[in-house]
Amino acid sequence: MPSLRQIKDDPSLVDQRSGCCGFAAALMALLARDSAEIDELVDCVTKGSKWKDIDKSTRVRDRLIKRLRVGIIPPNQPFDFCLCLALMILFKEHAKQTGSRAWDDCMEFSQVWSAWSYSTMQHTKTDWSLLRWLDGGGFSKTTTIATYSKLKDVPKGVKLGGKLTTTGLAYKKGDMAMPADRMPDLLEMVGLTVQAEGPLVGDRVFRTFEDEGSSFVRPKVSAFHRELNRIQRAGSASSVDYADLILGLGNEPGNSDFEAYQNVTHWVYVPAKPKAPPVGTEFKCWTWGGERDFWTYMTDDRGFFPAYAIYLS
């Protein structure tokens, strides 16, 4: 995983590792701007410093250490994932302190994914038996010793990937979905200004994307992708009234559960100045630890379609 210095030099290296794409996209936007917010966030994470006016931000460091202890955060240079988790925790505390429903809305959206849970962790034991196997049973047998919902209750020495597991998606290991109407709250919290936002196509058009590739989808958002291609070829957003954008993608056309959330199932960051200018009709996005050709990598290879754009000043 990249170091702090590496993601400062190349923000596209930020790898969310889990389902925290909204927080990863916000982090990349801050890094791309070389924002002072990053160093303040690092001080909060490494020194326990208070971040902005969030009272419980001083507890973020200890909460991350608990995740390190049980293996949720890998021990080798975990700065990108660690900062994403820190933003997630800060957003939770900010919402609670201000009386906002933003965090509740994130949890409700997360529950659309059937595999998501808030905090369930299981301490399991696996044993292998030749005798049981010869007698017609399984060679290995896994039993659950205990189930935990709080990290403080997990015994020392028990780690995720070893004896402690989480099934599916879970907040405790960094999975939290960000609905489109709450992303501006997160961006405001970190000091980013939304210039404009909105869906790129309506539900009726988005439903037609099912099982289609970029050659079908691209004409439906032609003005959008042509503008991004032009901006990124120039390496400057001086011709438009925004600086860059965070793009919501969807891979569930026709799913009414996601239509209620603007069809968004994943967030990516779209820079005005990518590392390499796009070729042909492509445009670049940053996600999952790298700079990607959007139509080839996200749509044709992975079945994600542009759904919702948030333009940043």
N, C-alpha and C positions, 0 to 999 in steps of 0.2 A: 504494500500500500504506500502511497506517496507521503512524503514528509511535509511539514508546514512550509518549508522553504520552496519545495517543489510545486505545491498548489498555488503559492503566491506567484511563482514564475510562470506557471501554466495552469490556470483555473480549470481547464477542460479535464484535468486529471482527477478532479473530485469524483470519487466513486461512492455512491450512496450505500452500497453493500446490502441494504435492506429496503423496505418500502417507505423511505422518507424522501421521495423525489421532490416534493414541494420545498422542503427545507434545503435540499441539495441545490436546487435551482436558484433559490434566494442567496445561498452562500456563493455560488459562482458569479452571480450578478455583483455582489460586494467585492469579490476578488478581482473581477474584471475592471472595476472602478478604482482599485487600490484604495479602498475605503478605510478610513481610520477605525470604522466599526470592527474590522477584523482583529486588529491588535487589542482592542478593548474586549472583544469576545475571547481572545486567547488568554488575556489576563484573568477573566472570569473563570475560565476552564482550568488554568494552571496555578493560579494564586488564590482563587476563591474571592476575587474582587467583586464588588457590587456592580452590576451592569444596568446602566440607565437608572430608572427609579423602581426597578423590580426588587422588592424587599427580599424575596427568597432566592434571588440570583446567587447569593453567597453560598448557597447549598449545592449549586450545580456541580462543583468540583467533587464533592464527596459522593454525589449520586453517580457520577461517571466512574469514580474509583470502584464503587460497588459493582458496576457493570464490567469493569476490567477484571475484578476478582473472580467473577463467575464465568468469564470467557465470552461475554456478549461483545465486548470490544477486544479485538486481537491485540497482543502486546507489542507487535512490531510496527512502529510508526503509524499509529491509528488516527492521525490528525484530521483527515477529511471526514471520516465517519464520526469521530469524536465531536467535531464542530457541528455536524448535522444533528447529532443527538442533543447537544447543548442548546441549539436553536429550538428544538422540539420541546425540551423541558422549560426553556424560558418562555416560549409561547403559551404553554400550559399555565405557568405561574402568572404571566401577564394577563391572560384572560380571567383567571380567578380573582386577581387583585382588582381589576377594573370592572368586574361584574358582567363581562361579556359572555355570550353563549358560544363564542368561537370554538373553544375546545370541545364542548358538547357536540357541536356540529361536526367536528372532525371525527369524533368517536362514532357518531351516527353514520357518517359516510363510510368509515372503515368497516362497519358491520355489514355493508353491502357485499363485501367479500366474505363468503361463508367460512373460509378457513381462519378468519381473524378472531383473536381474543385479546382481552386487555392485558392480562398478566400471567396466565397459567404457565407454570414451569414444573416439570416432573423430574424427580430424582429416580433414575432407573438402575437396575442391575441386570446384566446379561451373563448367563453361564452356558457353557458348551458341554454336551454329554454324548459320548459315543454310545453308551449303553442305551440312552433314551432313543437315539437315532436308530440303533439296531432293532429296538423294540417297536419301531414304526412311528416314533414321534419325531419332533424337529431336532436338528443338531444344536441349534441355539434356542434359548428361551429368555425372554426379557420380562421382568416383573417391575412394577412400580413400587418403590419404597415409600416415597412421600411426594406430595404436591404442594407447591408454594405459589403464593400470589405476590409476596413482597421479597425484594432482594435481600433485605436485612435478615430474613429468616433462613436463607440458604446457608448451610454449614460451610465453613472454610474448606477449601480443597475440592469442592464439587464444582465442575465447570461444564458450560455448554459445549457440545461436541464430544464430551466424555460421558459422564454419568448424568449430567443435567441437560434436559432437552426441552425445547418448546415445539409443539406440533403446529404446523402451518405458520400463520402470521400473528405477531403479538407486539403490542406497544413496548413492552419491556426490552425487546431486542431491536427496536427501531422502526417498527411498521406502524405508520399513521397516515391515513389518507387526508389530503387537503382539498376541500371542495372549492370550486371556482370562486364562489362569492365570499370565501374567507381568505383566499390568497392575498388580497389587498391588505387585510389586517396584519398578516405576517410581514408583508413588505413595508408597511408603515412602521411596524415595530422596529425594524432594522434600519430605518431611515431612507428607504427607497420610495419614490413618488410615482404613482400610477398616472400616466397621461391619458390613457383610454383603455377600454377593455370591452370584450364582447365575443359572442359565438361567431365562427367563421361561416358556418352553414346552419340551417335549421334541422330539426330532428328528421323531417321527412327526407331531406337530401342525405343526411348522414346514414340513414338506414340503408340507402342504396349502395354504400361502400362495402357491405359484407361480401367477403370472398373476392374483392376486387384488388387490383394493383395500382401503381402510381399512374399508369397511362389513363386509367378511368377517373381517378380521384383528382389529379392535378388540374384538369380543365375546370373543375367545380370551384376551385379556389385560385384561379389563374392570376387575378390582380395581386393577390396576397403573395404568392410564391415568386412572381416576376419582380415585385418590389424588393423582396428580401434578396433575391439573386443579384439585382442591380446594386443594392446597398453593400452587400458583401464583396462583390467584385471591385467596388470602389474603395472598400475598407473604411467607409465613413457614412454616418447617418445624417450628414449636414443637409441633405435634400429633403428630409422629412421632419416632422415635429416630435419625434421620439428618439431615444438613444439606443435602445435595444429592446428585447422582449422576452417574456417567459411564455412558453407555448404549451397549452394543455392538449394532450393527445388522447384518443380513444381507440380501443380495440374491441368494443362490444356493440357494433351497430344494431339497432333495433331492440336493445335490452332496456326496458322501461325503467329498471332500477338505476341505470346510469344516465338515462335521458333526464331524470330528475336532477342530475348534477352536471348538466351541460355536456354529457357524454365523455367527461374527462376520466381517464384511468391512469394517466402518467403525465408528469411535468418535465419539460426540458428547457434549457436556456439557449437563446438564439443571439449570438453576438453580432454587432455591426461589423466588427473586424475579426474574422476568424483567423486561425493560424495559416490556413491555405485558402485562397479564393475558390469559390465553387466553379465547377466545370459544367458547361451546357446549361440545362434548366434546373440544376440542383441548387439547394441552399444548405448551409451547415448548421448543425445543432450540437450542443454539448450535453452528454448524458452518459451514465455508466462508465465513467473514467476515460472518456475520449471524445474527440471531435468526429462527428458522424455526417455522412452524406444523407440528408433527410429522406429523400424519396427511395433511395436504394436500401439504406440500412433500416430505417424505421418502418417504411410502408411495405416495400416489396419483400424484405427479409423477415419482418416481424409483425406485419399486419396492424401497425398503428397509423391512425389518420389524424390530420390537424382538425381540432375541434374548437378551441377557445384561445384567444390571444390577449395577453396583458402587456400593453406597451408602457415602457418606463421612460421617465424624463431623464 
